Amino acid sequence: MRHRSTATLARLAPELREQALDAAFHVRDRIKRLIEGQHVVLVDDILTTGATASICAKQLLGAGARCVDLLVATRTVKLAGDHDHQGGIQE
């Protein structure tokens, strides 16, 4: 599904992640035929902002999937004192 590499996204703000991911993913024609009308489950190892999963789900739905669910192994959380993406401190 990914057809273009992207820079490391871990430290980017959510809106910058989406910009970096724009056009990085597409569904190949042979896969479109397989997922049309199907329930698709995306599997990801880590969910930070959800930008990658969101882009992938939009692409799959646009390619004809009936619905898309996400299964994630782990989710990141911000703790008090963590730096935000603009260099500030989370309260």
GIBEL-V237483 format. One record per residue. N is the residue number from 1. RES is the residue in three letters. OMEGA is omega in whole degrees, -180 to 180 (999 if undefined). NEAR is the number of other C-alpha atoms within 12 Angstrom. Layout:
BEGIN
n=(N/N)
res=(RES/RES)
omega=(OMEGA/OMEGA)
near=(NEAR/NEAR)
END
This chain:
BEGIN
n=(1/2/3/4/5/6/7/8/9/10/11/12/13/14/15/16/17/18/19/20/21/22/23/24/25/26/27/28/29/30/31/32/33/34/35/36/37/38/39/40/41/42/43/44/45/46/47/48/49/50/51/52/53/54/55/56/57/58/59/60/61/62/63/64/65/66/67/68/69/70/71/72/73/74/75/76/77/78/79/80/81/82/83/84/85/86/87/88/89/90/91)
res=(MET/ARG/HIS/ARG/SER/THR/ALA/THR/LEU/ALA/ARG/LEU/ALA/PRO/GLU/LEU/ARG/GLU/GLN/ALA/LEU/ASP/ALA/ALA/PHE/HIS/VAL/ARG/ASP/ARG/ILE/LYS/ARG/LEU/ILE/GLU/GLY/GLN/HIS/VAL/VAL/LEU/VAL/ASP/ASP/ILE/LEU/THR/THR/GLY/ALA/THR/ALA/SER/ILE/CYS/ALA/LYS/GLN/LEU/LEU/GLY/ALA/GLY/ALA/ARG/CYS/VAL/ASP/LEU/LEU/VAL/ALA/THR/ARG/THR/VAL/LYS/LEU/ALA/GLY/ASP/HIS/ASP/HIS/GLN/GLY/GLY/ILE/GLN/GLU)
omega=(177/180/177/178/176/175/176/-173/-170/-176/-180/173/-177/-178/177/176/-179/177/-179/-178/-178/179/178/-177/170/180/-180/-177/-179/177/178/-180/-178/-175/-177/179/-176/172/-177/176/174/178/-179/-179/-178/178/179/178/-177/-177/-179/180/180/179/-180/180/178/179/-180/178/177/179/174/177/179/177/-180/174/-179/175/-175/179/-179/-179/176/176/175/178/177/-180/176/176/175/-176/179/177/180/180/175/179/999)
near=(23/18/14/13/14/20/15/13/23/21/17/23/21/21/18/21/27/24/18/23/29/23/21/22/27/24/27/18/14/12/19/22/15/18/24/21/18/19/18/26/20/28/18/20/16/20/22/24/24/28/28/36/30/25/28/34/29/25/31/34/26/21/28/24/26/21/22/27/21/22/17/17/13/14/14/15/15/15/11/11/12/15/17/19/19/14/12/11/13/14/10)
END
